[in-house]
Amino acid sequence: ALSGEQGWGLGRARGALQGGDARSGGARPAVPQVLRSCTEFVEQHGVVDGIYRLSGVSSNIQRLRQEFDSDRCPDLHKDVYLQDIHCVSSLCKAYFRELPNPLLTYQLYDKFA
């Protein structure tokens, strides 16, 4: 199982998703590296049906998660990820699932509904 805030760098991500962080001067929210890398990869290689609907192989998702935890920016062009592009989109979904507050915040829920 993916493990909560550990490894995601959610301290920086939480600030970014709430309107910026110190590095960007608060002017523009920073996009966490895991989301930037994965979405760019999916845009380049993920032109298949159900890219965000279908799940990747669990062991590949775990491997990718561990690489982001240690390297910050793994090589997504390794054969394992090119052959299982759904693991990359699954990691994006896992990131959003594990945020401490949903992207569409509880405070604004009534405005979205």
C-alpha positions as CSV (number, residue, x, y, z in Angstrom):
1,A,0.0,0.0,0.0
2,L,1.1,3.5,-0.6
3,S,2.1,5.2,2.6
4,G,0.3,8.5,3.4
5,E,2.5,11.7,3.3
6,Q,5.8,9.9,3.5
7,G,7.9,10.4,0.4
8,W,5.5,12.7,-1.4
9,G,7.0,15.9,0.0
10,L,3.5,17.0,0.9
11,G,4.7,19.9,3.0
12,R,5.8,21.7,-0.2
13,A,2.9,20.3,-2.1
14,R,0.3,21.3,0.5
15,G,1.6,24.9,0.3
16,A,1.6,24.8,-3.5
17,L,-1.9,23.5,-3.7
18,Q,-3.1,26.2,-1.3
19,G,-1.8,29.1,-3.3
20,G,2.0,29.0,-3.6
21,D,5.1,28.5,-1.7
22,A,8.2,30.4,-0.7
23,R,10.2,29.4,-3.7
24,S,7.6,30.7,-6.2
25,G,7.0,33.8,-4.0
26,G,3.3,32.8,-3.8
27,A,2.6,34.2,-7.2
28,R,2.0,30.9,-9.0
29,P,1.4,27.6,-7.3
30,A,4.2,25.1,-7.8
31,V,3.3,21.8,-9.3
32,P,4.8,18.9,-7.4
33,Q,7.5,17.1,-9.4
34,V,5.6,13.7,-9.3
35,L,2.6,15.3,-10.9
36,R,4.6,17.3,-13.5
37,S,6.7,14.3,-14.6
38,C,3.8,11.8,-14.7
39,T,1.4,14.1,-16.6
40,E,4.0,15.0,-19.1
41,F,4.7,11.3,-19.7
42,V,1.0,10.5,-20.0
43,E,0.5,13.3,-22.5
44,Q,3.4,12.0,-24.6
45,H,2.8,8.2,-24.4
46,G,-0.7,7.7,-22.9
47,V,-2.9,8.1,-26.0
48,V,-4.8,5.0,-25.2
49,D,-8.4,4.4,-24.1
50,G,-8.9,4.5,-20.3
51,I,-5.5,5.9,-19.4
52,Y,-6.8,7.1,-16.0
53,R,-9.6,4.5,-15.7
54,L,-7.4,1.4,-15.9
55,S,-4.9,0.6,-13.2
56,G,-1.3,-0.3,-13.7
57,V,0.5,-3.3,-12.3
58,S,0.8,-2.8,-8.5
59,S,4.5,-3.8,-8.3
60,N,5.3,-1.2,-11.1
61,I,3.4,1.5,-9.3
62,Q,5.3,0.7,-6.1
63,R,8.6,0.7,-7.9
64,L,7.8,4.1,-9.5
65,R,6.7,5.5,-6.1
66,Q,10.0,4.4,-4.6
67,E,12.0,6.0,-7.4
68,F,10.2,9.3,-6.8
69,D,10.8,8.9,-3.1
70,S,14.6,8.5,-3.6
71,D,15.5,10.3,-6.9
72,R,12.8,12.9,-7.1
73,C,12.7,12.5,-10.9
74,P,13.1,9.0,-12.2
75,D,13.6,8.0,-15.8
76,L,10.0,7.3,-17.0
77,H,11.4,6.1,-20.3
78,K,12.5,2.7,-18.9
79,D,10.9,-0.2,-20.6
80,V,8.9,-1.2,-17.5
81,Y,7.0,2.1,-17.6
82,L,6.7,2.3,-21.3
83,Q,5.2,-1.2,-21.3
84,D,2.8,-0.3,-18.4
85,I,1.9,3.3,-18.9
86,H,-1.1,2.8,-16.6
87,C,1.2,2.6,-13.6
88,V,2.3,6.2,-14.3
89,S,-1.4,7.4,-14.4
90,S,-2.1,5.2,-11.3
91,L,0.6,7.0,-9.4
92,C,-1.0,10.4,-10.2
93,K,-4.3,9.1,-8.9
94,A,-2.7,7.8,-5.8
95,Y,-1.1,11.2,-5.2
96,F,-4.4,13.0,-5.3
97,R,-6.1,10.3,-3.1
98,E,-3.4,10.7,-0.4
99,L,-3.6,14.5,-0.2
100,P,-4.5,15.5,3.4
101,N,-7.4,17.6,2.0
102,P,-9.1,16.9,-1.3
103,L,-8.2,19.0,-4.3
104,L,-11.8,20.2,-4.3
105,T,-11.7,21.3,-0.7
106,Y,-14.3,20.5,2.0
107,Q,-14.8,24.3,2.5
108,L,-15.8,24.8,-1.1
109,Y,-17.7,21.6,-1.6
110,D,-21.1,23.3,-1.6
111,K,-20.0,25.6,-4.4
112,F,-18.9,22.7,-6.5
113,A,-22.0,20.6,-5.9
